[in-house]
Amino acid sequence: MITNVGSKQDLAPSDFHLFGPLKRHLGGMAFETEDDVISELRNWFDNLDVDFFRVGINSLLSRWQKCIDLHGDDVEK
């Protein structure tokens, strides 16, 4: 029986697929207001290709399998 696999931080798709590219995109930018941040985020998301999300979702199966095979230990990225 596998327990707590879903609670592993390294399995969060946003950690390995979303926030890395977003962090690189925002790196070095400065914002005057919260609305400026929201505008830039919306622009970034609106301009992402559908394949960006497809790749992230499709890679989950292999990452989950690695976690199961390693009995919940960290999964290399």
SEFIZA-3560 file (N, C-alpha, C; in Angstrom, 3 decimals):
REM SEFIZA-3560
<numar><xx>0.831</xx><yy>-1.175</yy><zz>0.000</zz><atom>N</atom></numar>
<numar><xx>0.000</xx><yy>0.000</yy><zz>0.000</zz><atom>CA</atom></numar>
<numar><xx>0.877</xx><yy>1.239</yy><zz>0.000</zz><atom>C</atom></numar>
<numar><xx>0.506</xx><yy>2.226</yy><zz>-0.822</zz><atom>N</atom></numar>
<numar><xx>1.264</xx><yy>3.459</yy><zz>-0.934</zz><atom>CA</atom></numar>
<numar><xx>0.533</xx><yy>4.547</yy><zz>-0.168</zz><atom>C</atom></numar>
<numar><xx>1.265</xx><yy>5.226</yy><zz>0.707</zz><atom>N</atom></numar>
<numar><xx>0.640</xx><yy>6.294</yy><zz>1.485</zz><atom>CA</atom></numar>
<numar><xx>1.377</xx><yy>7.600</yy><zz>1.263</zz><atom>C</atom></numar>
<numar><xx>0.648</xx><yy>8.678</yy><zz>1.299</zz><atom>N</atom></numar>
<numar><xx>1.189</xx><yy>10.030</yy><zz>1.228</zz><atom>CA</atom></numar>
<numar><xx>1.972</xx><yy>10.361</yy><zz>-0.034</zz><atom>C</atom></numar>
<numar><xx>1.800</xx><yy>9.607</yy><zz>-1.102</zz><atom>N</atom></numar>
<numar><xx>2.503</xx><yy>9.929</yy><zz>-2.337</zz><atom>CA</atom></numar>
<numar><xx>2.071</xx><yy>11.300</yy><zz>-2.838</zz><atom>C</atom></numar>
<numar><xx>0.791</xx><yy>11.603</yy><zz>-2.734</zz><atom>N</atom></numar>
<numar><xx>0.288</xx><yy>12.877</yy><zz>-3.217</zz><atom>CA</atom></numar>
<numar><xx>0.762</xx><yy>14.078</yy><zz>-2.433</zz><atom>C</atom></numar>
<numar><xx>1.286</xx><yy>13.866</yy><zz>-1.243</zz><atom>N</atom></numar>
<numar><xx>1.717</xx><yy>14.995</yy><zz>-0.435</zz><atom>CA</atom></numar>
<numar><xx>3.181</xx><yy>15.351</yy><zz>-0.656</zz><atom>C</atom></numar>
<numar><xx>3.880</xx><yy>14.586</yy><zz>-1.462</zz><atom>N</atom></numar>
<numar><xx>5.285</xx><yy>14.874</yy><zz>-1.726</zz><atom>CA</atom></numar>
<numar><xx>5.399</xx><yy>16.156</yy><zz>-2.539</zz><atom>C</atom></numar>
<numar><xx>6.208</xx><yy>17.084</yy><zz>-2.074</zz><atom>N</atom></numar>
<numar><xx>6.355</xx><yy>18.351</yy><zz>-2.781</zz><atom>CA</atom></numar>
<numar><xx>6.942</xx><yy>18.164</yy><zz>-4.173</zz><atom>C</atom></numar>
<numar><xx>7.822</xx><yy>17.191</yy><zz>-4.345</zz><atom>N</atom></numar>
<numar><xx>8.459</xx><yy>17.037</yy><zz>-5.644</zz><atom>CA</atom></numar>
<numar><xx>7.507</xx><yy>16.489</yy><zz>-6.705</zz><atom>C</atom></numar>
<numar><xx>6.293</xx><yy>16.144</yy><zz>-6.330</zz><atom>N</atom></numar>
<numar><xx>5.321</xx><yy>15.667</yy><zz>-7.299</zz><atom>CA</atom></numar>
<numar><xx>4.344</xx><yy>16.750</yy><zz>-7.740</zz><atom>C</atom></numar>
<numar><xx>4.453</xx><yy>17.933</yy><zz>-7.170</zz><atom>N</atom></numar>
<numar><xx>3.546</xx><yy>19.008</yy><zz>-7.558</zz><atom>CA</atom></numar>
<numar><xx>3.922</xx><yy>19.500</yy><zz>-8.951</zz><atom>C</atom></numar>
<numar><xx>3.020</xx><yy>19.384</yy><zz>-9.915</zz><atom>N</atom></numar>
<numar><xx>3.337</xx><yy>19.809</yy><zz>-11.278</zz><atom>CA</atom></numar>
<numar><xx>3.761</xx><yy>21.265</yy><zz>-11.353</zz><atom>C</atom></numar>
<numar><xx>3.175</xx><yy>22.079</yy><zz>-10.504</zz><atom>N</atom></numar>
<numar><xx>3.525</xx><yy>23.494</yy><zz>-10.534</zz><atom>CA</atom></numar>
<numar><xx>4.976</xx><yy>23.724</yy><zz>-10.129</zz><atom>C</atom></numar>
<numar><xx>5.500</xx><yy>22.885</yy><zz>-9.247</zz><atom>N</atom></numar>
<numar><xx>6.881</xx><yy>23.058</yy><zz>-8.805</zz><atom>CA</atom></numar>
<numar><xx>7.870</xx><yy>22.807</yy><zz>-9.930</zz><atom>C</atom></numar>
<numar><xx>7.680</xx><yy>21.735</yy><zz>-10.663</zz><atom>N</atom></numar>
<numar><xx>8.701</xx><yy>21.385</yy><zz>-11.638</zz><atom>CA</atom></numar>
<numar><xx>8.390</xx><yy>21.872</yy><zz>-13.039</zz><atom>C</atom></numar>
<numar><xx>7.172</xx><yy>22.196</yy><zz>-13.338</zz><atom>N</atom></numar>
<numar><xx>6.857</xx><yy>22.552</yy><zz>-14.713</zz><atom>CA</atom></numar>
<numar><xx>6.383</xx><yy>23.995</yy><zz>-14.877</zz><atom>C</atom></numar>
<numar><xx>5.733</xx><yy>24.540</yy><zz>-13.910</zz><atom>N</atom></numar>
<numar><xx>5.175</xx><yy>25.876</yy><zz>-14.051</zz><atom>CA</atom></numar>
<numar><xx>6.067</xx><yy>26.952</yy><zz>-13.449</zz><atom>C</atom></numar>
<numar><xx>6.457</xx><yy>26.782</yy><zz>-12.192</zz><atom>N</atom></numar>
<numar><xx>7.140</xx><yy>27.861</yy><zz>-11.510</zz><atom>CA</atom></numar>
<numar><xx>8.564</xx><yy>28.089</yy><zz>-11.986</zz><atom>C</atom></numar>
<numar><xx>9.241</xx><yy>27.064</yy><zz>-12.457</zz><atom>N</atom></numar>
<numar><xx>10.601</xx><yy>27.264</yy><zz>-12.993</zz><atom>CA</atom></numar>
<numar><xx>10.604</xx><yy>28.215</yy><zz>-14.181</zz><atom>C</atom></numar>
<numar><xx>9.844</xx><yy>27.902</yy><zz>-15.230</zz><atom>N</atom></numar>
<numar><xx>9.789</xx><yy>28.825</yy><zz>-16.376</zz><atom>CA</atom></numar>
<numar><xx>9.224</xx><yy>30.203</yy><zz>-16.013</zz><atom>C</atom></numar>
<numar><xx>8.245</xx><yy>30.228</yy><zz>-15.120</zz><atom>N</atom></numar>
<numar><xx>7.685</xx><yy>31.514</yy><zz>-14.711</zz><atom>CA</atom></numar>
<numar><xx>8.725</xx><yy>32.339</yy><zz>-13.964</zz><atom>C</atom></numar>
<numar><xx>9.498</xx><yy>31.701</yy><zz>-13.107</zz><atom>N</atom></numar>
<numar><xx>10.550</xx><yy>32.391</yy><zz>-12.370</zz><atom>CA</atom></numar>
<numar><xx>11.599</xx><yy>32.954</yy><zz>-13.338</zz><atom>C</atom></numar>
<numar><xx>11.971</xx><yy>32.159</yy><zz>-14.337</zz><atom>N</atom></numar>
<numar><xx>12.933</xx><yy>32.639</yy><zz>-15.330</zz><atom>CA</atom></numar>
<numar><xx>12.365</xx><yy>33.825</yy><zz>-16.112</zz><atom>C</atom></numar>
<numar><xx>11.084</xx><yy>33.756</yy><zz>-16.446</zz><atom>N</atom></numar>
<numar><xx>10.453</xx><yy>34.851</yy><zz>-17.186</zz><atom>CA</atom></numar>
<numar><xx>10.429</xx><yy>36.134</yy><zz>-16.370</zz><atom>C</atom></numar>
<numar><xx>10.101</xx><yy>36.030</yy><zz>-15.104</zz><atom>N</atom></numar>
<numar><xx>9.972</xx><yy>37.217</yy><zz>-14.255</zz><atom>CA</atom></numar>
<numar><xx>11.305</xx><yy>37.710</yy><zz>-13.707</zz><atom>C</atom></numar>
<numar><xx>12.354</xx><yy>36.895</yy><zz>-13.840</zz><atom>N</atom></numar>
<numar><xx>13.653</xx><yy>37.251</yy><zz>-13.287</zz><atom>CA</atom></numar>
<numar><xx>14.128</xx><yy>38.621</yy><zz>-13.745</zz><atom>C</atom></numar>
<numar><xx>14.494</xx><yy>39.455</yy><zz>-12.802</zz><atom>N</atom></numar>
<numar><xx>15.016</xx><yy>40.769</yy><zz>-13.105</zz><atom>CA</atom></numar>
<numar><xx>13.965</xx><yy>41.838</yy><zz>-13.337</zz><atom>C</atom></numar>
<numar><xx>12.702</xx><yy>41.463</yy><zz>-13.401</zz><atom>N</atom></numar>
<numar><xx>11.645</xx><yy>42.451</yy><zz>-13.598</zz><atom>CA</atom></numar>
<numar><xx>11.313</xx><yy>43.131</yy><zz>-12.281</zz><atom>C</atom></numar>
<numar><xx>10.883</xx><yy>44.362</yy><zz>-12.377</zz><atom>N</atom></numar>
<numar><xx>10.417</xx><yy>45.113</yy><zz>-11.207</zz><atom>CA</atom></numar>
<numar><xx>9.022</xx><yy>45.646</yy><zz>-11.526</zz><atom>C</atom></numar>
<numar><xx>8.163</xx><yy>45.619</yy><zz>-10.554</zz><atom>N</atom></numar>
<numar><xx>6.781</xx><yy>46.044</yy><zz>-10.756</zz><atom>CA</atom></numar>
<numar><xx>6.436</xx><yy>47.164</yy><zz>-9.797</zz><atom>C</atom></numar>
<numar><xx>5.715</xx><yy>48.122</yy><zz>-10.316</zz><atom>N</atom></numar>
<numar><xx>5.303</xx><yy>49.268</yy><zz>-9.505</zz><atom>CA</atom></numar>
<numar><xx>4.087</xx><yy>48.933</yy><zz>-8.650</zz><atom>C</atom></numar>
<numar><xx>3.180</xx><yy>48.155</yy><zz>-9.226</zz><atom>N</atom></numar>
<numar><xx>1.923</xx><yy>47.878</yy><zz>-8.525</zz><atom>CA</atom></numar>
<numar><xx>1.565</xx><yy>46.399</yy><zz>-8.652</zz><atom>C</atom></numar>
<numar><xx>0.639</xx><yy>45.982</yy><zz>-7.823</zz><atom>N</atom></numar>
<numar><xx>0.125</xx><yy>44.620</yy><zz>-7.907</zz><atom>CA</atom></numar>
<numar><xx>-0.560</xx><yy>44.386</yy><zz>-9.254</zz><atom>C</atom></numar>
<numar><xx>-1.219</xx><yy>45.416</yy><zz>-9.770</zz><atom>N</atom></numar>
<numar><xx>-1.861</xx><yy>45.292</yy><zz>-11.082</zz><atom>CA</atom></numar>
<numar><xx>-0.844</xx><yy>45.041</yy><zz>-12.189</zz><atom>C</atom></numar>
<numar><xx>0.354</xx><yy>45.611</yy><zz>-12.064</zz><atom>N</atom></numar>
<numar><xx>1.411</xx><yy>45.361</yy><zz>-13.047</zz><atom>CA</atom></numar>
<numar><xx>1.832</xx><yy>43.893</yy><zz>-13.016</zz><atom>C</atom></numar>
<numar><xx>1.922</xx><yy>43.339</yy><zz>-11.819</zz><atom>N</atom></numar>
<numar><xx>2.279</xx><yy>41.920</yy><zz>-11.675</zz><atom>CA</atom></numar>
<numar><xx>1.193</xx><yy>41.056</yy><zz>-12.306</zz><atom>C</atom></numar>
<numar><xx>-0.030</xx><yy>41.333</yy><zz>-11.986</zz><atom>N</atom></numar>
<numar><xx>-1.154</xx><yy>40.565</yy><zz>-12.520</zz><atom>CA</atom></numar>
<numar><xx>-1.186</xx><yy>40.654</yy><zz>-14.035</zz><atom>C</atom></numar>
<numar><xx>-0.961</xx><yy>41.817</yy><zz>-14.570</zz><atom>N</atom></numar>
<numar><xx>-0.954</xx><yy>42.013</yy><zz>-16.025</zz><atom>CA</atom></numar>
<numar><xx>0.149</xx><yy>41.183</yy><zz>-16.682</zz><atom>C</atom></numar>
<numar><xx>1.331</xx><yy>41.194</yy><zz>-16.099</zz><atom>N</atom></numar>
<numar><xx>2.442</xx><yy>40.419</yy><zz>-16.662</zz><atom>CA</atom></numar>
<numar><xx>2.167</xx><yy>38.921</yy><zz>-16.578</zz><atom>C</atom></numar>
<numar><xx>1.602</xx><yy>38.479</yy><zz>-15.457</zz><atom>N</atom></numar>
<numar><xx>1.263</xx><yy>37.063</yy><zz>-15.319</zz><atom>CA</atom></numar>
<numar><xx>0.216</xx><yy>36.642</yy><zz>-16.347</zz><atom>C</atom></numar>
<numar><xx>-0.802</xx><yy>37.460</yy><zz>-16.511</zz><atom>N</atom></numar>
<numar><xx>-1.826</xx><yy>37.144</yy><zz>-17.512</zz><atom>CA</atom></numar>
<numar><xx>-1.228</xx><yy>37.091</yy><zz>-18.899</zz><atom>C</atom></numar>
<numar><xx>-0.361</xx><yy>38.024</yy><zz>-19.213</zz><atom>N</atom></numar>
<numar><xx>0.300</xx><yy>38.048</yy><zz>-20.513</zz><atom>CA</atom></numar>
<numar><xx>1.124</xx><yy>36.779</yy><zz>-20.718</zz><atom>C</atom></numar>
<numar><xx>1.874</xx><yy>36.377</yy><zz>-19.682</zz><atom>N</atom></numar>
<numar><xx>2.713</xx><yy>35.180</yy><zz>-19.788</zz><atom>CA</atom></numar>
<numar><xx>1.849</xx><yy>33.942</yy><zz>-20.019</zz><atom>C</atom></numar>
<numar><xx>0.803</xx><yy>33.784</yy><zz>-19.227</zz><atom>N</atom></numar>
<numar><xx>-0.078</xx><yy>32.623</yy><zz>-19.390</zz><atom>CA</atom></numar>
<numar><xx>-0.788</xx><yy>32.632</yy><zz>-20.740</zz><atom>C</atom></numar>
<numar><xx>-1.249</xx><yy>33.798</yy><zz>-21.168</zz><atom>N</atom></numar>
<numar><xx>-1.948</xx><yy>33.892</yy><zz>-22.453</zz><atom>CA</atom></numar>
<numar><xx>-1.060</xx><yy>33.521</yy><zz>-23.630</zz><atom>C</atom></numar>
<numar><xx>0.241</xx><yy>33.730</yy><zz>-23.496</zz><atom>N</atom></numar>
<numar><xx>1.161</xx><yy>33.466</yy><zz>-24.600</zz><atom>CA</atom></numar>
<numar><xx>1.818</xx><yy>32.092</yy><zz>-24.549</zz><atom>C</atom></numar>
<numar><xx>1.497</xx><yy>31.302</yy><zz>-23.539</zz><atom>N</atom></numar>
<numar><xx>2.041</xx><yy>29.943</yy><zz>-23.481</zz><atom>CA</atom></numar>
<numar><xx>1.379</xx><yy>29.071</yy><zz>-24.537</zz><atom>C</atom></numar>
<numar><xx>2.180</xx><yy>28.239</yy><zz>-25.170</zz><atom>N</atom></numar>
<numar><xx>1.662</xx><yy>27.286</yy><zz>-26.138</zz><atom>CA</atom></numar>
<numar><xx>0.965</xx><yy>26.146</yy><zz>-25.394</zz><atom>C</atom></numar>
<numar><xx>-0.055</xx><yy>25.593</yy><zz>-25.995</zz><atom>N</atom></numar>
<numar><xx>-0.795</xx><yy>24.492</yy><zz>-25.369</zz><atom>CA</atom></numar>
<numar><xx>0.133</xx><yy>23.311</yy><zz>-25.063</zz><atom>C</atom></numar>
<numar><xx>1.187</xx><yy>23.157</yy><zz>-25.836</zz><atom>N</atom></numar>
<numar><xx>2.136</xx><yy>22.060</yy><zz>-25.593</zz><atom>CA</atom></numar>
<numar><xx>2.863</xx><yy>22.206</yy><zz>-24.262</zz><atom>C</atom></numar>
<numar><xx>2.999</xx><yy>23.426</yy><zz>-23.778</zz><atom>N</atom></numar>
<numar><xx>3.626</xx><yy>23.638</yy><zz>-22.472</zz><atom>CA</atom></numar>
<numar><xx>2.879</xx><yy>22.847</yy><zz>-21.402</zz><atom>C</atom></numar>
<numar><xx>1.564</xx><yy>22.949</yy><zz>-21.421</zz><atom>N</atom></numar>
<numar><xx>0.748</xx><yy>22.249</yy><zz>-20.430</zz><atom>CA</atom></numar>
<numar><xx>0.662</xx><yy>20.758</yy><zz>-20.734</zz><atom>C</atom></numar>
<numar><xx>0.606</xx><yy>20.396</yy><zz>-21.990</zz><atom>N</atom></numar>
<numar><xx>0.536</xx><yy>18.987</yy><zz>-22.384</zz><atom>CA</atom></numar>
<numar><xx>1.780</xx><yy>18.231</yy><zz>-21.903</zz><atom>C</atom></numar>
<numar><xx>2.938</xx><yy>18.824</yy><zz>-22.099</zz><atom>N</atom></numar>
<numar><xx>4.188</xx><yy>18.193</yy><zz>-21.664</zz><atom>CA</atom></numar>
<numar><xx>4.197</xx><yy>18.009</yy><zz>-20.151</zz><atom>C</atom></numar>
<numar><xx>3.780</xx><yy>19.041</yy><zz>-19.419</zz><atom>N</atom></numar>
<numar><xx>3.759</xx><yy>18.943</yy><zz>-17.961</zz><atom>CA</atom></numar>
<numar><xx>2.821</xx><yy>17.868</yy><zz>-17.454</zz><atom>C</atom></numar>
<numar><xx>1.646</xx><yy>17.795</yy><zz>-18.031</zz><atom>N</atom></numar>
<numar><xx>0.667</xx><yy>16.792</yy><zz>-17.606</zz><atom>CA</atom></numar>
<numar><xx>1.120</xx><yy>15.390</yy><zz>-17.989</zz><atom>C</atom></numar>
<numar><xx>1.646</xx><yy>15.245</yy><zz>-19.194</zz><atom>N</atom></numar>
<numar><xx>2.077</xx><yy>13.925</yy><zz>-19.650</zz><atom>CA</atom></numar>
<numar><xx>3.277</xx><yy>13.391</yy><zz>-18.868</zz><atom>C</atom></numar>
<numar><xx>4.085</xx><yy>14.273</yy><zz>-18.308</zz><atom>N</atom></numar>
<numar><xx>5.251</xx><yy>13.805</yy><zz>-17.547</zz><atom>CA</atom></numar>
<numar><xx>4.887</xx><yy>13.346</yy><zz>-16.137</zz><atom>C</atom></numar>
<numar><xx>3.670</xx><yy>13.651</yy><zz>-15.689</zz><atom>N</atom></numar>
<numar><xx>3.277</xx><yy>13.256</yy><zz>-14.333</zz><atom>CA</atom></numar>
<numar><xx>3.288</xx><yy>11.750</yy><zz>-14.124</zz><atom>C</atom></numar>
<numar><xx>2.831</xx><yy>11.002</yy><zz>-15.099</zz><atom>N</atom></numar>
<numar><xx>2.763</xx><yy>9.549</yy><zz>-14.950</zz><atom>CA</atom></numar>
<numar><xx>4.133</xx><yy>8.959</yy><zz>-14.640</zz><atom>C</atom></numar>
<numar><xx>5.142</xx><yy>9.363</yy><zz>-15.399</zz><atom>N</atom></numar>
<numar><xx>6.480</xx><yy>8.802</yy><zz>-15.150</zz><atom>CA</atom></numar>
<numar><xx>7.033</xx><yy>9.280</yy><zz>-13.814</zz><atom>C</atom></numar>
<numar><xx>6.744</xx><yy>10.514</yy><zz>-13.422</zz><atom>N</atom></numar>
<numar><xx>7.234</xx><yy>11.005</yy><zz>-12.132</zz><atom>CA</atom></numar>
<numar><xx>6.565</xx><yy>10.269</yy><zz>-10.972</zz><atom>C</atom></numar>
<numar><xx>5.260</xx><yy>10.044</yy><zz>-11.099</zz><atom>N</atom></numar>
<numar><xx>4.556</xx><yy>9.292</yy><zz>-10.058</zz><atom>CA</atom></numar>
<numar><xx>5.081</xx><yy>7.861</yy><zz>-9.983</zz><atom>C</atom></numar>
<numar><xx>5.342</xx><yy>7.243</yy><zz>-11.130</zz><atom>N</atom></numar>
<numar><xx>5.860</xx><yy>5.880</yy><zz>-11.143</zz><atom>CA</atom></numar>
<numar><xx>7.235</xx><yy>5.821</yy><zz>-10.491</zz><atom>C</atom></numar>
<numar><xx>8.091</xx><yy>6.810</yy><zz>-10.757</zz><atom>N</atom></numar>
<numar><xx>9.408</xx><yy>6.851</yy><zz>-10.114</zz><atom>CA</atom></numar>
<numar><xx>9.258</xx><yy>6.935</yy><zz>-8.598</zz><atom>C</atom></numar>
<numar><xx>8.327</xx><yy>7.757</yy><zz>-8.145</zz><atom>N</atom></numar>
<numar><xx>8.107</xx><yy>7.897</yy><zz>-6.705</zz><atom>CA</atom></numar>
<numar><xx>7.648</xx><yy>6.580</yy><zz>-6.097</zz><atom>C</atom></numar>
<numar><xx>6.751</xx><yy>5.890</yy><zz>-6.787</zz><atom>N</atom></numar>
<numar><xx>6.283</xx><yy>4.597</yy><zz>-6.310</zz><atom>CA</atom></numar>
<numar><xx>7.429</xx><yy>3.598</yy><zz>-6.275</zz><atom>C</atom></numar>
<numar><xx>8.219</xx><yy>3.566</yy><zz>-7.341</zz><atom>N</atom></numar>
<numar><xx>9.352</xx><yy>2.633</yy><zz>-7.415</zz><atom>CA</atom></numar>
<numar><xx>10.398</xx><yy>2.918</yy><zz>-6.330</zz><atom>C</atom></numar>
<numar><xx>10.527</xx><yy>4.190</yy><zz>-5.941</zz><atom>N</atom></numar>
<numar><xx>11.508</xx><yy>4.576</yy><zz>-4.916</zz><atom>CA</atom></numar>
<numar><xx>10.864</xx><yy>4.617</yy><zz>-3.525</zz><atom>C</atom></numar>
<numar><xx>9.654</xx><yy>4.092</yy><zz>-3.416</zz><atom>N</atom></numar>
<numar><xx>8.929</xx><yy>4.027</yy><zz>-2.146</zz><atom>CA</atom></numar>
<numar><xx>8.772</xx><yy>5.394</yy><zz>-1.495</zz><atom>C</atom></numar>
<numar><xx>8.490</xx><yy>6.401</yy><zz>-2.330</zz><atom>N</atom></numar>
<numar><xx>8.211</xx><yy>7.729</yy><zz>-1.817</zz><atom>CA</atom></numar>
<numar><xx>9.401</xx><yy>8.617</yy><zz>-1.641</zz><atom>C</atom></numar>
<numar><xx>10.611</xx><yy>8.102</yy><zz>-1.912</zz><atom>N</atom></numar>
<numar><xx>11.804</xx><yy>8.963</yy><zz>-1.801</zz><atom>CA</atom></numar>
<numar><xx>11.762</xx><yy>10.009</yy><zz>-2.894</zz><atom>C</atom></numar>
<numar><xx>12.618</xx><yy>11.001</yy><zz>-2.750</zz><atom>N</atom></numar>
<numar><xx>12.645</xx><yy>12.097</yy><zz>-3.718</zz><atom>CA</atom></numar>
<numar><xx>12.830</xx><yy>11.583</yy><zz>-5.138</zz><atom>C</atom></numar>
<numar><xx>12.164</xx><yy>12.227</yy><zz>-6.056</zz><atom>N</atom></numar>
<numar><xx>12.266</xx><yy>11.897</yy><zz>-7.474</zz><atom>CA</atom></numar>
<numar><xx>13.123</xx><yy>12.954</yy><zz>-8.118</zz><atom>C</atom></numar>
<numar><xx>14.173</xx><yy>12.527</yy><zz>-8.796</zz><atom>N</atom></numar>
<numar><xx>15.025</xx><yy>13.510</yy><zz>-9.436</zz><atom>CA</atom></numar>
<numar><xx>14.269</xx><yy>14.240</yy><zz>-10.521</zz><atom>C</atom></numar>
<numar><xx>14.627</xx><yy>15.488</yy><zz>-10.732</zz><atom>N</atom></numar>
<numar><xx>13.918</xx><yy>16.329</yy><zz>-11.702</zz><atom>CA</atom></numar>
<numar><xx>14.621</xx><yy>16.311</yy><zz>-13.029</zz><atom>C</atom></numar>
//
